[in-house]
């Protein structure tokens, strides 16, 4: 898993082909504690397999970010992986966009009050 700051308030997480993210997403969730001022974009462009543990950690991450007034955006999700989210009824919980650029653009800075 690679992480990169796209801006002062946007963290990009690029998932590997077969995410083994338990510890990685927990670390991101801790880093985005309620006083955090970062939105998170998760890039699925390399993902071929989506373990259930990864889905669970994405749910936790979404809740942590939401509680902090931050957003989670999933980008470059293949139709097969998106079908997994649909099958488990989570396609409405997450925001899906086409690519990294669309993700950043969807995080409209005017919606957030940054110091």
Secondary structure as UniProt FT lines:
FT   STRAND          2..7
FT   TURN            8..9
FT   STRAND          10..14
FT   HELIX           22..31
FT   TURN            34..35
FT   STRAND          39..43
FT   TURN            45..46
FT   HELIX           52..67
FT   TURN            68..69
FT   STRAND          72..75
FT   HELIX           79..87
FT   TURN            88..89
FT   TURN            91..93
FT   STRAND          95..97
FT   HELIX           100..106
FT   HELIX           109..111
//
